[in-house]
Amino acid sequence: MRIDTIVNLVDGILTNSGYISDVIGFADKIEKVKREFLFISNDRDEIKKAVEKGVYAILYSDDSIEIIDNEIAWINVLNINEALLALLKYRLLNVTLYTTDLLT
């Protein structure tokens, strides 16, 4: 997913664009972080670990978070939970959902 698309979806501000133009996935738990992911967190220690794991972008809402790596994208939002929900809605647009009647 392109960084500019993410910024628009979450109504965020790109505080540092670095050299990154897109990510391949996103995670809100440090255990799920992979290289080239967007990491969603306000926890400074987890953000540091995610950067060390090779994330390409950080999405945060805490204005006191410092940019610790100028090569990756940093996206500031007003509400991190609303931003996560917006990303999930977008990802689910291409998912086919099936329903069935209750079997008796």
Backbone bond lengths (Angstrom), bond angles and torsions (degrees), N, CA, C in turn:
res aa  C-N    CA-C-N  psi(-1)  N-CA   C-N-CA  omega(-1)  CA-C   N-CA-C  phi
1 M - - - 1.439 - - 1.529 107.93 -
2 R 1.298 115.31 136.83 1.458 120.10 -178.51 1.531 110.88 -72.27
3 I 1.324 116.08 144.09 1.463 121.85 179.74 1.527 110.66 -60.67
4 D 1.324 117.81 -43.28 1.466 119.78 -179.15 1.530 111.25 -63.11
5 T 1.329 117.85 -33.19 1.461 121.59 175.82 1.523 110.12 -65.84
6 I 1.330 116.46 -43.84 1.471 121.15 178.48 1.516 110.40 -60.26
7 V 1.320 116.95 -47.56 1.470 121.47 -179.42 1.523 110.24 -56.88
8 N 1.333 117.20 -43.47 1.467 120.83 179.30 1.521 111.93 -67.94
9 L 1.333 117.60 -42.14 1.463 121.11 -179.27 1.519 112.83 -61.80
10 V 1.325 116.29 -40.74 1.468 120.44 -175.23 1.523 112.38 -94.70
11 D 1.327 116.17 2.20 1.465 121.79 -177.93 1.528 110.14 53.59
12 G 1.337 114.55 48.10 1.453 120.94 -176.46 1.510 113.40 -102.21
13 I 1.316 113.98 179.99 1.460 122.62 176.59 1.520 107.13 -120.17
14 L 1.306 116.52 125.86 1.459 121.48 177.28 1.522 107.33 -80.35
15 T 1.346 116.45 101.15 1.460 120.25 -176.36 1.518 112.29 -82.37
16 N 1.332 116.53 -20.04 1.460 121.81 175.20 1.522 107.64 -156.67
17 S 1.327 116.82 122.56 1.459 118.77 -177.15 1.517 112.69 -91.85
18 G 1.317 117.63 -25.96 1.452 120.24 179.97 1.509 111.30 57.48
19 Y 1.317 116.58 -143.52 1.454 122.46 -178.58 1.519 112.05 -110.28
20 I 1.315 116.89 13.82 1.451 122.06 -172.28 1.524 110.45 -100.13
21 S 1.342 116.26 134.42 1.458 119.07 177.62 1.531 112.33 -113.53
22 D 1.344 117.76 -21.36 1.457 119.15 178.96 1.519 111.62 -156.30
23 V 1.348 115.06 164.95 1.463 122.84 178.18 1.522 107.91 -126.32
24 I 1.346 116.55 161.47 1.467 119.60 -178.71 1.527 112.94 -102.27
25 G 1.321 117.93 -8.10 1.456 121.78 179.81 1.510 109.83 -175.15
26 F 1.318 116.41 -179.77 1.459 119.14 176.46 1.514 110.75 -143.62
27 A 1.339 114.68 157.03 1.464 121.14 -179.05 1.518 109.40 -145.73
28 D 1.326 115.88 147.95 1.460 120.33 174.96 1.530 111.35 -116.19
29 K 1.328 115.63 5.73 1.478 121.34 175.52 1.520 108.14 -126.58
30 I 1.316 116.22 135.48 1.466 121.01 -175.63 1.525 111.30 -59.92
31 E 1.333 117.74 -30.89 1.465 121.59 -179.58 1.527 112.09 -66.38
32 K 1.313 117.35 -23.39 1.466 122.45 -176.72 1.534 112.96 -95.61
33 V 1.324 117.05 -4.23 1.469 121.60 -175.15 1.521 111.04 -68.55
34 K 1.332 114.83 136.93 1.457 122.00 174.48 1.518 108.78 -132.50
35 R 1.302 114.69 163.08 1.458 120.49 175.87 1.531 109.49 -57.70
36 E 1.297 116.92 140.99 1.464 125.33 178.87 1.521 113.50 75.45
37 F 1.331 118.95 13.12 1.461 123.21 179.37 1.528 111.33 -91.53
38 L 1.329 114.94 164.53 1.460 124.09 165.33 1.519 105.89 -95.21
39 F 1.330 117.67 129.74 1.463 121.31 177.74 1.516 108.33 -108.86
40 I 1.338 115.82 131.82 1.461 122.74 -176.92 1.519 108.62 -111.17
41 S 1.340 116.15 111.17 1.465 119.31 -177.07 1.519 110.92 -170.19
42 N 1.333 115.05 157.71 1.460 122.40 170.02 1.526 111.14 -113.49
43 D 1.310 117.29 1.89 1.463 122.00 -177.30 1.532 109.61 -84.81
44 R 1.329 116.19 114.27 1.468 121.40 -176.25 1.526 113.12 -58.33
45 D 1.331 116.98 -41.71 1.466 120.38 -179.63 1.527 111.08 -65.86
46 E 1.328 116.58 -42.62 1.456 119.72 178.77 1.528 111.15 -67.87
47 I 1.320 116.99 -37.46 1.468 120.15 177.64 1.525 109.82 -61.63
48 K 1.314 116.68 -42.86 1.461 120.34 178.72 1.529 110.78 -61.32
49 K 1.333 117.14 -44.47 1.466 121.06 178.32 1.524 111.27 -63.27
50 A 1.331 116.08 -39.85 1.465 120.03 -179.75 1.526 110.88 -64.73
51 V 1.317 116.72 -40.49 1.467 120.70 177.31 1.527 109.58 -62.34
52 E 1.324 116.28 -41.47 1.466 120.38 178.26 1.533 111.40 -64.46
53 K 1.343 117.15 -30.03 1.466 121.15 179.23 1.527 112.60 -79.98
54 G 1.328 117.05 -8.31 1.453 119.95 174.82 1.518 116.97 99.49
55 V 1.341 117.35 24.83 1.464 118.12 176.67 1.526 109.74 -63.23
56 Y 1.309 114.88 154.11 1.460 121.09 179.79 1.521 112.48 -99.78
57 A 1.341 116.97 -13.51 1.465 120.01 -178.79 1.526 110.45 -156.29
58 I 1.330 114.67 151.74 1.458 122.97 176.27 1.522 107.21 -124.16
59 L 1.338 116.51 131.15 1.453 121.97 173.20 1.519 107.26 -113.12
60 Y 1.324 116.98 125.58 1.458 121.84 -174.40 1.523 110.19 -146.20
61 S 1.340 116.42 163.46 1.465 120.15 177.55 1.522 112.80 -125.46
62 D 1.303 117.79 -8.39 1.466 122.70 -179.65 1.532 109.06 -82.50
63 D 1.319 116.45 112.80 1.472 120.89 -176.92 1.527 113.74 -64.50
64 S 1.323 117.67 -13.76 1.461 119.42 179.36 1.537 112.59 -87.26
65 I 1.324 117.33 -3.29 1.470 121.24 177.47 1.524 108.64 -66.67
66 E 1.327 115.98 130.02 1.459 121.33 179.31 1.524 110.33 -97.16
67 I 1.309 115.45 143.09 1.461 120.98 175.22 1.522 107.64 -73.53
68 I 1.338 116.69 115.78 1.465 120.35 -176.65 1.517 112.76 -104.42
69 D 1.334 116.66 -5.43 1.463 120.74 177.95 1.523 107.97 -145.91
70 N 1.318 116.85 112.56 1.462 121.45 -176.69 1.517 113.63 -78.46
71 E 1.325 118.13 -4.74 1.462 120.55 -178.60 1.519 113.35 -88.72
72 I 1.327 117.10 -10.98 1.466 120.18 -179.40 1.527 110.05 -111.88
73 A 1.338 115.37 166.19 1.460 121.51 179.88 1.531 110.27 -83.71
74 W 1.319 115.65 139.43 1.469 122.82 176.87 1.523 107.02 -124.10
75 I 1.339 116.02 122.87 1.455 121.75 -175.77 1.527 109.06 -119.54
76 N 1.322 115.78 119.73 1.460 121.94 -179.90 1.525 108.79 -99.46
77 V 1.341 116.40 132.16 1.463 122.38 178.78 1.530 109.42 -127.34
78 L 1.315 115.48 161.51 1.462 119.44 177.87 1.520 112.19 -73.33
79 N 1.344 116.13 -40.32 1.458 120.71 -176.70 1.525 108.80 -135.53
80 I 1.312 116.86 113.19 1.459 121.81 -175.55 1.533 112.04 -65.79
81 N 1.335 117.70 -34.56 1.464 120.53 179.64 1.531 111.46 -68.94
82 E 1.326 116.66 -40.81 1.464 119.90 177.07 1.528 110.54 -65.99
83 A 1.317 117.10 -36.35 1.461 121.15 178.11 1.530 110.47 -65.04
84 L 1.308 117.38 -44.02 1.464 121.84 177.75 1.529 110.41 -61.49
85 L 1.315 117.18 -42.82 1.460 121.51 178.37 1.531 110.94 -62.54
86 A 1.320 117.65 -41.09 1.468 121.34 178.57 1.524 110.70 -62.80
87 L 1.330 117.49 -40.64 1.464 120.83 177.90 1.525 111.49 -65.92
88 L 1.320 116.38 -41.03 1.466 120.17 178.95 1.527 111.19 -64.58
89 K 1.324 117.02 -42.77 1.464 120.52 177.72 1.523 110.18 -58.90
90 Y 1.308 116.78 -43.88 1.457 121.10 -179.74 1.523 111.21 -62.45
91 R 1.327 116.43 -44.45 1.465 120.54 -179.69 1.524 111.95 -64.72
92 L 1.319 116.97 -30.24 1.461 120.78 -177.79 1.531 113.06 -82.83
93 L 1.321 118.63 -6.67 1.463 121.00 179.81 1.519 112.15 -60.42
94 N 1.312 117.79 -32.43 1.458 121.56 -177.00 1.523 113.37 -99.61
95 V 1.306 117.16 11.46 1.459 121.55 -179.59 1.524 108.69 -95.83
96 T 1.317 115.55 131.52 1.460 120.35 176.47 1.519 108.18 -89.77
97 L 1.306 115.46 125.62 1.467 121.15 178.42 1.518 108.82 -107.34
98 Y 1.306 115.92 137.34 1.448 121.80 179.49 1.523 109.25 -116.61
99 T 1.307 115.50 142.78 1.463 119.44 175.02 1.527 108.35 -123.81
100 T 1.284 115.30 153.98 1.470 119.95 177.40 1.513 108.90 -133.92
101 D 1.306 115.31 159.03 1.459 119.80 172.81 1.520 107.68 -76.79
102 L 1.289 115.17 152.56 1.454 120.65 177.85 1.523 109.50 -64.85
103 L 1.324 117.03 127.95 1.471 120.98 179.23 1.516 109.69 -82.30
104 T 1.325 115.61 135.67 1.474 118.47 179.47 1.498 111.38 -117.20
